[in-house]
C-alpha cells in the first residue's frame, strides 16, 4: 500500500514538472514574439556582448 502511494506521488510530481516546463516554454515564446514584433533586442542579452 505504501509503495502505491509513493508511486502516485512520484507520477504527480512528474506531471507537475512537465506542466511547469511547458508553461515556461510558452512564456519564453511570448517574450520572444514581443521582441520580434517590436524589433528590439532584450537589454540583458546585449549586456553579454557589450562588455
N, C-alpha and C positions, 0 to 999 in steps of 0.2 A: 504493500500500500504506500509506504514512504517513497519507494522508487518511482511510483506512478506520479506522485505529487511533484517530486523533483523534476521528472521529465516534462510535466505540464509547465512548470515554472520556466524551465530551460527553453521550451518552444515559444512561450510567451515573450521571453526576453529577446530571443532571436527575431521574432516578428516585430517587436518594438524597435529594435536596432535597424531593421530593414526600412520601416516606415520613416524613422528619423533620417536615414541616409537619403531616401527618396525626396523627403521634404527639403533637405539641404541642397540637393541637385537642382530641384525646381527653383529654389531661391537664387541659386547661382545663375541659372538660365535667365531669370527675370532681370537680375542686375546686369548681366552681360547684354541683354537685349536693350536695356535702358541706355547703357553707354554707347552701344552701336547706333541707336536712334539719335542720340544727341551728338555723336561724332567726337566725344571727348574720351580720353583715357583716364582711368582712375589715378588719382594723385599718389596713392600708396605704391602702385605698380611703377610709376615713373621715378619714385624715390629710389628704387633699387638701381636705376641706371644713371641717375643724376649725380651720384657721388656725394 
